[in-house]
Every structure is written in structure tokens, then in C-alpha cells.
Amino acid sequence: MAPSFGRSISFPLSPARSSRRHVRSVSLPSSRAHPLLAHLQNTTRAVRAWAADPSAPATGLAHLDALHAALAELLLLPEARAALQSGSATADCLLDGFLVLADGHGAFQEAVLELRRHAAEAQAALRRRDQPRLASAVRAQRQAEKDLARLASSVRGAAKFPQLAGTAASVAEVEVSGVLTEAVAAVASASAAVFSAVESVSSAATAAVASSSRKPATLISLVTRTKAAAASSDEDKEMAALDKLEDLDECIAKMEAGSDKVFRSILQTRVALLNIHTQTC
């Protein structure tokens, strides 16, 4: 049973607007907003900017960590807690969203560990020129990449909020809820971008490894290329593949600590939301 709605909040937010039908359509606070709310707004914008043009995955994790820190600070304020206690529908959506995020980031950590193991196997097979072992490692690595793509798709679901009516809540409550849902949507978008970025780095390595695989020489290749030229070309491909695998290993190494930190922050934020929610039940 949903809790009853409260009627007021002491947040010094922007003045009333003519329409309050949807939480997501409410604009973010004015300059008179509480500093922590304004900080969350700015951090959300930074996360969205990175997700729109993602660079290194580790940079994305750093942005996510900063956003979760801003969320944690805001949720300590009595005003923010009052807004969530009044708007039970918003609290429910946020809890569901963070559950999707927690599942996604937990699975992401496991997928990255698998990816690192398969990449190491491919690296060893390539150096030993063990073609059967290399083919097996490439297949496993491609499967791990597919898992990352599925995770990126599923984690985007955390950003899908229903249209929440704001007619029973004050303008301030609607505005705080809107800022929070926008923050969660940004987390979902950036998380998907991080997962996809890692998949891209791995795909580049897999393609290079597959291209380096030595194939039996055909009559045409023997006619058109000398043996020395063919050997030189194969060695160049092997070196390029090893470089790509090293890039992947460095990418994963940089992310290990950051991904665990973000995962724990997601869990802590959801616990904080759950504590706020259960106080009204």
C-alpha cells in the first residue's frame, strides 16, 4: 500500500510553474536552489556530456563515482528525504532503477574478469602460435563481448521512468524528484556507455587476433608472395594483435578498482533510498 502524500517541503527552489503534469518535464532548479541540489545538477550534466561522447571507460567510471557522491550528499538532507517520503511513486521508481544498475554493474565485473582471462589465453596462444588454442580463446572472447553488449542494453532500462503525475505534490517535491530521476537516467546512460566502450576495446583486439591467425598457404599466395614476404606480413599482424591485447589488459586493469567502487556506491545509494522509503510504510 502506497504511503500518503505530504504537503510541504522547505527546499528553497524555483517558483511555481503553470504545468506540473510530469516529473521528467520539470526544469532543474534555479540559482536559488540548495547548493547540494545544484551540485547534483552540474554533476549530472557532466555525466551526460561524457556519455554523449565517451572516451576512456575509466574516465566514465570516475564521472559515475562523482555523481554517486553527489547523490549520497543530497539524500542526507531532510528536505530531500521529505520529498521522497511524500512522492512514493518516485521512490519506487528510483529503487527499481538502482536495482537494475546494481545487477548490471555486478554482472559487468564478472564479465570483465572473464574477458581478461580469455584475452590472456589468446595472448599466450598467439605467442606460442598454437592455432587451435588461439581459435578457442577468440571464440570465448567474442562470447564475453556479446555478454557486455547485452549488459549495456539491459542497464539502459534503469533510465526508463513512467510518467509520474505531480498534481498531488508541491512544486518543490516535484522538482526534487525530477532532479533525482534525471540523475539516475544519467547513471544508466553512462553505465551503458562504459560497458560498450570496454566491448569496443575488446572487439578491436579480437579482430586483430583473428586477422593474425596463420592460414595454410594457397597456390595463389605462393605465386604472388615470396616466403620471406609472407612471414614478415604474418609477424607484423601478430605484433599488432599483441599490442591490441595489451591495450585491452591495460584498460581492464585501470577499471578494476573503479568498477568495484561504483558498484558499492550503487548498493549504498539503494540502501539509503530503501531506508527513506520504509520510514513511510
C-alpha positions as CSV (number, residue, x, y, z in Angstrom):
1,M,0.0,0.0,0.0
2,A,1.4,3.3,-1.1
3,P,2.1,5.9,1.7
4,S,0.1,9.1,1.9
5,F,1.5,12.2,0.3
6,G,2.9,15.0,2.4
7,R,2.1,18.6,1.6
8,S,5.2,20.7,2.1
9,I,8.9,20.9,1.9
10,S,11.3,23.7,3.0
11,F,13.6,23.4,-0.1
12,P,14.2,27.0,-1.5
13,L,13.5,26.0,-5.1
14,S,12.3,27.9,-8.1
15,P,8.8,29.4,-8.3
16,A,5.7,27.6,-9.3
17,R,5.1,26.7,-12.9
18,S,1.9,26.5,-14.9
19,S,2.3,22.8,-15.6
20,R,3.3,20.1,-13.2
21,R,2.0,17.1,-15.0
22,H,5.2,15.1,-15.5
23,V,8.2,14.8,-13.2
24,R,10.7,14.4,-16.1
25,S,9.5,17.6,-17.8
26,V,10.1,19.8,-14.8
27,S,13.1,22.0,-15.3
28,L,16.1,21.8,-13.0
29,P,16.4,24.2,-10.1
30,S,17.3,27.9,-10.4
31,S,20.3,29.6,-8.8
32,R,18.3,29.9,-5.6
33,A,18.3,26.1,-5.2
34,H,20.2,24.4,-2.3
35,P,23.9,24.1,-3.2
36,L,23.8,20.3,-3.0
37,L,20.9,20.1,-5.4
38,A,22.7,22.5,-7.8
39,H,25.9,20.4,-7.4
40,L,23.9,17.2,-8.3
41,Q,22.5,19.1,-11.4
42,N,26.0,20.1,-12.6
43,T,27.4,16.6,-12.0
44,T,24.5,15.0,-13.9
45,R,25.3,17.3,-16.8
46,A,29.0,16.3,-16.8
47,V,28.0,12.6,-16.8
48,R,25.6,13.1,-19.7
49,A,28.3,15.0,-21.6
50,W,30.7,12.1,-21.2
51,A,28.1,9.5,-22.2
52,A,27.2,11.5,-25.3
53,D,30.9,11.4,-26.5
54,P,32.6,8.6,-24.4
55,S,36.3,8.4,-24.2
56,A,38.2,6.0,-21.9
57,P,36.0,3.7,-19.9
58,A,37.9,4.5,-16.7
59,T,37.0,8.2,-17.2
60,G,33.4,7.2,-17.4
61,L,33.6,5.4,-14.1
62,A,35.2,8.4,-12.5
63,H,32.2,10.5,-13.6
64,L,29.8,7.9,-12.2
65,D,31.7,7.9,-8.9
66,A,31.4,11.7,-8.7
67,L,27.6,11.5,-9.4
68,H,27.0,8.9,-6.7
69,A,28.9,11.0,-4.2
70,A,26.7,14.0,-5.1
71,L,23.6,11.8,-4.7
72,A,24.7,10.5,-1.3
73,E,25.2,14.0,0.0
74,L,21.8,15.1,-1.2
75,L,20.0,12.1,0.3
76,L,21.3,13.1,3.7
77,L,19.3,16.4,3.6
78,P,16.0,16.3,5.5
79,E,14.4,18.3,2.6
80,A,15.3,15.6,0.0
81,R,14.2,12.8,2.3
82,A,10.9,14.6,2.8
83,A,10.4,14.9,-1.0
84,L,10.9,11.1,-1.4
85,Q,8.7,10.2,1.5
86,S,5.9,12.3,0.0
87,G,6.4,11.0,-3.5
88,S,6.2,7.2,-3.0
89,A,5.9,6.6,-6.7
90,T,9.2,8.4,-7.3
91,A,10.9,6.4,-4.5
92,D,9.6,3.1,-6.0
93,C,11.0,4.0,-9.5
94,L,14.3,5.0,-8.0
95,L,14.6,1.8,-6.1
96,D,13.8,-0.2,-9.2
97,G,16.3,1.8,-11.2
98,F,19.1,1.2,-8.8
99,L,18.3,-2.5,-8.6
100,V,18.8,-2.7,-12.4
101,L,22.0,-0.7,-12.1
102,A,23.3,-2.9,-9.2
103,D,22.6,-6.1,-11.2
104,G,24.2,-4.6,-14.3
105,H,27.4,-3.5,-12.6
106,G,27.7,-6.7,-10.6
107,A,27.4,-8.7,-13.9
108,F,29.8,-6.3,-15.6
109,Q,32.5,-7.0,-13.0
110,E,32.2,-10.7,-13.7
111,A,32.2,-10.2,-17.4
112,V,35.3,-8.1,-17.3
113,L,37.1,-10.8,-15.3
114,E,36.1,-13.4,-17.9
115,L,37.2,-11.1,-20.7
116,R,40.6,-10.6,-19.1
117,R,41.1,-14.4,-18.7
118,H,40.2,-15.1,-22.3
119,A,42.5,-12.2,-23.5
120,A,45.4,-13.7,-21.5
121,E,44.7,-17.1,-23.1
122,A,44.7,-15.6,-26.5
123,Q,47.9,-13.7,-25.8
124,A,49.6,-16.9,-24.7
125,A,48.3,-18.9,-27.7
126,L,49.4,-16.2,-30.1
127,R,53.0,-16.1,-28.7
128,R,53.2,-19.9,-29.0
129,R,51.5,-19.9,-32.4
130,D,49.1,-22.5,-31.1
131,Q,46.3,-22.2,-33.6
132,P,43.6,-24.5,-32.0
133,R,44.2,-22.8,-28.6
134,L,44.0,-19.4,-30.2
135,A,40.8,-20.1,-32.0
136,S,39.2,-21.3,-28.8
137,A,40.3,-18.2,-26.9
138,V,38.9,-15.9,-29.7
139,R,35.5,-17.7,-29.6
140,A,35.4,-17.3,-25.8
141,Q,36.4,-13.6,-26.0
142,R,33.7,-12.9,-28.6
143,Q,31.1,-14.5,-26.3
144,A,32.3,-12.3,-23.5
145,E,31.8,-9.3,-25.8
146,K,28.3,-10.3,-26.6
147,D,27.6,-10.5,-22.8
148,L,28.9,-6.9,-22.5
149,A,26.6,-5.8,-25.3
150,R,23.6,-7.4,-23.6
151,L,24.5,-5.8,-20.3
152,A,24.8,-2.4,-21.9
153,S,21.3,-2.9,-23.4
154,S,19.7,-4.1,-20.1
155,V,21.2,-1.3,-17.9
156,R,19.6,1.3,-20.1
157,G,16.3,0.1,-18.7
158,A,17.2,1.9,-15.4
159,A,16.6,5.2,-17.2
160,K,13.0,4.4,-18.3
161,F,10.7,6.0,-15.8
162,P,6.9,6.1,-16.2
163,Q,5.2,9.5,-16.5
164,L,4.7,10.4,-12.8
165,A,1.9,12.8,-12.1
166,G,2.8,15.7,-9.8
167,T,-0.6,17.1,-9.1
168,A,-0.7,15.8,-5.5
169,A,2.7,17.1,-4.6
170,S,4.1,20.5,-4.1
171,V,6.3,22.2,-6.7
172,A,9.4,21.6,-4.6
173,E,8.7,17.9,-4.2
174,V,8.1,17.5,-7.9
175,E,11.3,19.4,-8.7
176,V,13.5,17.4,-6.3
177,S,12.0,14.2,-7.7
178,G,12.8,15.4,-11.2
179,V,16.4,16.1,-10.4
180,L,16.8,12.7,-8.8
181,T,15.3,10.8,-11.7
182,E,17.4,12.8,-14.2
183,A,20.5,11.7,-12.2
184,V,19.5,8.1,-12.3
185,A,18.9,8.3,-16.0
186,A,22.4,9.8,-16.5
187,V,23.9,7.0,-14.4
188,A,22.1,4.4,-16.7
189,S,23.2,6.1,-19.8
190,A,26.9,6.5,-18.7
191,S,26.9,2.9,-17.4
192,A,25.8,1.6,-20.8
193,A,28.5,3.8,-22.5
194,V,31.2,2.3,-20.2
195,F,30.1,-1.2,-21.0
196,S,30.0,-0.5,-24.7
197,A,33.4,1.2,-24.6
198,V,35.0,-1.9,-23.0
199,E,33.3,-4.1,-25.6
200,S,34.8,-1.9,-28.4
201,V,38.3,-2.2,-27.0
202,S,37.9,-5.9,-26.7
203,S,36.4,-6.2,-30.2
204,A,39.4,-4.4,-31.7
205,A,41.7,-6.9,-30.0
206,T,39.7,-9.8,-31.2
207,A,39.6,-8.6,-34.7
208,A,43.4,-8.1,-34.7
209,V,44.0,-11.6,-33.2
210,A,41.7,-13.2,-35.8
211,S,43.5,-11.4,-38.6
212,S,46.8,-12.6,-37.3
213,S,45.9,-16.3,-37.4
214,R,48.2,-18.2,-39.7
215,K,46.3,-19.9,-42.5
216,P,47.7,-22.7,-44.8
217,A,49.3,-21.2,-47.9
218,T,47.4,-21.5,-51.1
219,L,48.9,-21.9,-54.6
220,I,47.9,-18.3,-55.5
221,S,49.5,-16.9,-52.3
222,L,52.7,-18.9,-53.0
223,V,52.9,-17.5,-56.5
224,T,52.1,-13.9,-55.6
225,R,54.2,-13.6,-52.5
226,T,57.6,-14.8,-51.6
227,K,58.0,-16.9,-48.5
228,A,60.0,-14.1,-46.7
229,A,57.4,-11.5,-47.5
230,A,54.6,-13.8,-46.2
231,A,56.5,-14.4,-43.0
232,S,57.1,-10.7,-42.5
233,S,53.4,-9.9,-43.0
234,D,52.4,-12.6,-40.5
235,E,54.8,-11.3,-37.9
236,D,53.5,-7.8,-38.3
237,K,49.9,-9.0,-37.8
238,E,51.0,-10.9,-34.7
239,M,52.7,-7.9,-33.2
240,A,49.7,-5.7,-33.9
241,A,47.4,-8.3,-32.3
242,L,49.6,-8.5,-29.2
243,D,49.6,-4.7,-28.9
244,K,45.8,-4.7,-29.0
245,L,45.6,-7.4,-26.4
246,E,47.9,-5.4,-24.2
247,D,45.7,-2.3,-24.7
248,L,42.7,-4.4,-23.5
249,D,44.6,-5.7,-20.5
250,E,45.6,-2.1,-19.5
251,C,42.0,-0.9,-20.0
252,I,40.7,-3.7,-17.7
253,A,43.4,-3.0,-15.1
254,K,42.5,0.7,-14.9
255,M,38.9,-0.2,-14.4
256,E,39.0,-2.9,-11.8
257,A,39.2,-0.6,-8.7
258,G,36.8,2.0,-10.2
259,S,34.2,-0.5,-11.2
260,D,34.1,-2.0,-7.7
261,K,33.8,1.5,-6.2
262,V,30.9,2.4,-8.4
263,F,29.2,-0.9,-7.7
264,R,29.4,-0.4,-4.0
265,S,28.2,3.2,-4.3
266,I,25.1,1.9,-6.2
267,L,24.4,-0.5,-3.4
268,Q,24.8,2.1,-0.7
269,T,22.6,4.6,-2.6
270,R,19.8,2.0,-2.9
271,V,20.1,1.1,0.8
272,A,19.7,4.8,1.6
273,L,16.6,5.1,-0.7
274,L,15.2,1.9,0.9
275,N,15.6,3.3,4.4
276,I,13.8,6.5,3.4
277,H,11.1,4.6,1.7
278,T,10.5,2.2,4.6
279,Q,10.1,5.0,7.1
280,T,6.8,5.9,5.3
281,C,5.4,2.3,5.2
